[in-house]
Amino acid sequence: MSRIPTVSIVIPVFNGENYLREAITSILLQSYRDFELVISDNASTDATESICRKFCLQDPRIRYIRQSANIGAARNFNILVAEARGRYFKWMAHDDVIAPSYMAVCVDALDRDATAVLASTRIRYIDASGNPHEEYASPFRIGDPNPAVRFSEMMRGGGRCYEIFGLIRRSELLQTGMIGCYYHGDGVLLAHLSLLGRFIELQDLLLYSRRHDKQSMYVFGVAYREAVPDFEAYAAWFDPRNHVGVSCSFSKMLADYCWMVRVSPLSFATRASCARVIAVWLWKRWRFIAGEWKRTLLNAIGADLKSRSRIKEDA
């Protein structure tokens, strides 16, 4: 494929045989045709590979990449940014479906508004069988012209980060640190994008997000208030190198928030406003961060004691 497409749609997937066919089919049925589809298979052990290879034979716009080992969700998402070639970029969940007009309306929205870095539509939840349920609209003021306001909105919590599946200007995405390899890494990326431009939420219900008990947010209890979230296990899902108990997700978030405010093209006043937002965020979560530092220190001391014990035994 020599011609560079306008849009790159990418699917990071692990063991997605249950819904992957529906997701790919919905992409191929788009009224907007100038796109490529790139799939990164995170070392699946089910029929994911055979499904993807069959679709590749049907349409030359599809490229399939298979990881030799599970590299974690965050890295599997991020690796696709480098593989993409389009001016616009969209992550697609393997269990979601988009309406045939989805890409056309999002491309049109970004073409018409140079101040926007991301365009998405409203969402209709569907169940495991595809039956429609309630709607979801962003609770944030993501279209505000003030970067500090957008940043504050993305930092206050209460959303589900569905904007990550919108259509994004790839040039702006490349200025970020991508999805962090820790709990809530997708939300941190959205905070950085909010500093770079407005988000457009179109009122059309064109993205169908599937709710089922094998989704990560349900498995790790971060999808609903009644659950007890397992932040450490969720961090390990984002990146297997995160050892449960010492993932330091909140500390890494803090470091990335500070970094993005420092490197983004902001006025002094806006940067100061964003710093105050981070200070408020830190005040509400300092116990989490203190706990992470404490566990990390105890783990380091324990590892050192074990190492000394082995040296004595060898002696």
Sequence and secondary structure as in RCSB ss.txt:
>XXXX:A:sequence
MSRIPTVSIVIPVFNGENYLREAITSILLQSYRDFELVISDNASTDATESICRKFCLQDPRIRYIRQSANIGAAR
NFNILVAEARGRYFKWMAHDDVIAPSYMAVCVDALDRDATAVLASTRIRYIDASGNPHEEYASPFRIGDPNPAVR
FSEMMRGGGRCYEIFGLIRRSELLQTGMIGCYYHGDGVLLAHLSLLGRFIELQDLLLYSRRHDKQSMYVFGVAYR
EAVPDFEAYAAWFDPRNHVGVSCSFSKMLADYCWMVRVSPLSFATRASCARVIAVWLWKRWRFIAGEWKRTLLNA
IGADLKSRSRIKEDA
>XXXX:A:secstr
  S  SEEEEEEESS TTTHHHHHHHHHT S   EEEEEEE S SSTHHHHHHHHHHH TTEEEEE SS   HHH
HHHHHHHH  SSEEEE  TT EE TTHHHHHHHHHHH TTEEEEEEEEEEE TT  EEEEE   S TT S HHHH
HHHHHS  S  GGGGSEEEHHHHTTS  S SSTTHHHHHHHHHHHHSEEEEEEEEEEEEE  TTSHHHHTT SST
TS   HHHHHHHH TTS TT   HHHHHHHHHHHHHHHS   HHHHHHHHHHHHHHHHHHHHHHHHHHHHHHHHH
HHHHHHHHHHHHHH 
